[in-house]
Every structure is written in structure tokens, then in C-alpha cells.
Amino acid sequence: MERVLYNVAQTVEKQLDSELERLDALDNSDLEAIRQQRLAEMKQRAQKKQEWLANGHGEYTELDGEKEFFGVCSKSENVVCHFYKSDSPRCRIVDMHLKILAKKHVETRFVKLDAERAPFLAGRLKIRVIPTIALVKSNKTKDFVVGFTDLGNRDDFSTETLEWRIARSDLIEYSGDLTVPPEEARAQRKLHLESKRTVRGRQDEDSDDGLSD
């Protein structure tokens, strides 16, 4: 374990040295070009955000019916639509999480639609279980989150878990690990830290044993 940690540290150090050498080699014109590119990207992002907000992004809203659903999908590249029934407690759980995610991910439109008021659309999308979350990208239904099966099969799943599941279908911008759910990733990190502490503790003990009076 000590050798592995040493090799990892060496690799990271070499990568940092390489990046510092690259930055040192840049002249003023190179730095100015990078700065201008960064400013252009920030300006473009700000403009895009304004367009998203103008199209209803940033809020979790209810649609009047099927016609409005198709209108929303034609205006927004990424749409998360919750098909619900008003008498379903589980749908209220989904509502709670999607309200949070709508504010966090303005790049995506978050909406809800009463499945009983949209029989044609529900039949076309083969929605049989409530709640079902349809994930629409570029005006095409890409994926579905059906019930809570993909969310740990439990009612008390976290907002992070739903966020991760939606991100796996490339509907939101996500910086975490898509290969494992957030709870599992945290457990792995905790185990890794505990393992490192154990190794460090053993090394300290070995060092103490080697001291002479």
C-alpha cells in the first residue's frame, strides 16, 4: 500500500511539473488569447442562461396538457417531465426533489404533467407505472425513470440519487462519478480514508519501534 501511494504521488507530481512547464512556456500573447477565449465562453454561457430562464428553466412547473408538452420539448434541448397522479404519495416525493433540481440545473427544463389529462401521450410513451419521469433530449424521449427501482427502491432516496440517475442519461450537467450512485461513492471514499489511516498508523508504530532510548 505504501508503494502504491508513493507511485500515485510521483505521478501527480510529474503531471503538475508538466503543467507548470507548459504555463511557463506561454508568452503574453498566448495568455491574452486564453483570457479572451475564456471571456467569450463566459459571455456565451451567460447569454445561454438568459435564454434558458426566458423559456421557463429554473422552475418546476406544471403543464396544462399534451400540446404544451410538445411545445416545451421543441423549445428546450433537455426536458425532465414527471408524469404523475394527484392521489399518489410517491409523486409528491418526486415533486420535492425535482423542485430542488430545477433551481440547481437551469440548463434543463423540469416539468410535470397529470397522466390522466394526457392519455394519448401516456399511451404513446407506454407509461404504466406512476410516478414515471420521462427524460427528453433534442425532442426525443431518451430514457425513463420508472417508479423508484433505479433510486434504491426506497421512498427516502436522496435528491443526489435522483440527480445522478438523470445525469446518467446526459440530461443535466454533472461533475460527479456516473459509474456508481452517490451513497456508494461516499462509502467507498470513507473506506479508502479509513484504510489510509490504518496504514499511516502502522507506519507510525513501526517508526516508534525503531527508536532507541
N, C-alpha and C positions, 0 to 999 in steps of 0.2 A: 504493500500500500504506500509506504514511504517513497519507493522508487517511482511509482505511478504519479504521485503528487509532484515529485521533483520534475519528471518529464513534462507534465502539464504546465508547470511554472516556467520551464525553459521554453516551451513552445509559445506561450503567451508573451514572454519577454522578447522573443525573436520577432513576433508579429508587431509588437509595439515599436521595436527598434526600426523595423522596416517602414512603418507608417511615419515615424519621425524623420527618417531619411528622405522619404518622399516629400514631406512638407518642407523640409529644409531646402530641397532642390527647386522648389517653386519660386519664381521671381514675382515682382509686384504685379506684372500684367496677368500672370496666372491667377494670383489671389483675387485680383479685381474681377476677372472673368467668373471665378467661382462665386464671388459675392453677388454679382449681377444675376447669375443663374439662380442663386438661392432666393434673391428678392423677387425674381419673376415667378418662381414656383410658389412663394408665399402669396403673391398677388393673385395668381391664378386660383389658389386654394381658397382665398377669401372671397373671390368672385363666385366660385362654385358653391361655397357655403351660403351665400346670399340667395343664389338660385334655389338651393335645397329648401331653405326656410320659406321662400316665396311659394313653393309647391307643397307646403304643409309639413315638411320634415321638422323633427324636433319635438313633435307632439304625437300622442297616441290617440287617434280619432276613430269615430265610428262612421261607417259608410251607410248611405241611405239604401243602397241596393246594388244589383249586379252591374247596372250601367255605370255607376260611379266607380266600381271596382276596375272595370276595363279602362276608364279614364285615368285613374291613378297609375295603373301599370304602364300606360302609354307615356306618361309624363316622367316617371321615376324609374331609373335603371334597376334599383334594388327595392323590393317591396316585401314586407313581412305582414301577412294577413292572418288574423286569428278568426277562424270560423267557430262560433260559439252558440250556446243556447242560454237564455236568461235564467233558467232554473237550475243551472249546473254550478255547484260549488267549485269544481275544478277549473271552470272557465274564469271564475273570479280570481283564482290563484294566478292563472296565466296573465290576466289583466294587470295585476300588481307588478309582475316582473317586466312586462312589456312597456309599462309607463316609465319605468326607470331606464330601460334600454333605449327608448325613443329619444330621451333627452341626451343620453350619452353618445348615441350614434346618429348624428344628423345626416350622415351620408346615405341613410336608408329610411324609407317611409314605413312607419308602423301603423297599421290599421286593424279594425275588427269589423266583422260582418255577421249578422244573425243568419245562421244557416237555414232557418225556417223561412226567412224572407228572400232567400236566394236558391230556390230548389233547382233551377236549371244549372247554375254554376256548381252547386254542391254535387249534382249528379254527374256533370261533365268531369269534375275533378275526382270523382269516386270517393267522396268524403263519407265515411261510415261511422267514424268514431268522433265524439266530441269530448274535449277540445281537439281540433286539428289546426296546426299552423302551416299555412302554405308559404313556401319560400320562392318568390318570383324574381327572376333576373332577366333583364332585357326582354320583358314582355312574354317570358316563357316560364312555366312552372318548373322549377329545377328540383325541388325536394319537398318533403312533408315531415313535420314533427307530429306524430300521431299519438295522442294521449301522453302519458308520462313514461313510456317504455324507455325512450332514449335519455331520460332525465334521472335515471336511477330507480325508476319505477316506485317513486315515493312522492307524497304530496308536499313535503318540506324541502324540496330541492332548492338550491340557491339560484340567485339571479345570474351568478357567474356560470353556472352549469348550462342554463339556457343560452346565455351569450356564447359560450363555447360551442354548443350544438349548432347554433345559427351560423357561426363563423366557419364551421366545417363545410358548409355549403357555399362559402365565399359570398355571403350576403352583407357582411359588415367588415370593417377594418379591425383586425385583431392582432395583437403583438405577442400573445401567449403561445404555448405549445399546443398544437392541434392534435397531437398524437394521443394524448391522454387527458381525461377530464381534470378540471382544476383541483378537486379534492384529492384525487390520486397523485397529481403532480406535487401538491403540498406535502402529502405523506411521504413521497419519495425524497423530497428535499430535506424533510425532518430526519428521515432515516440516514441520509447522507451526512448531515451535520452531526448526528449522534455518533456515526461511525468515525468521523474525523476527530471528534473529541476523545473517543476511546483510544484511537491511535496516538494522539498527542499525549494523552495521559500515560500511556505505556512508555512512550519515548522519554517523558519526564522522569518516570520511575527508573528506567534504565540509566538515565544520566545521573540521578541521585545515587544509585547503587555504585557507580563508578568513582564517586568522590572519596578521597582519603581524608582521615581525621588530621 
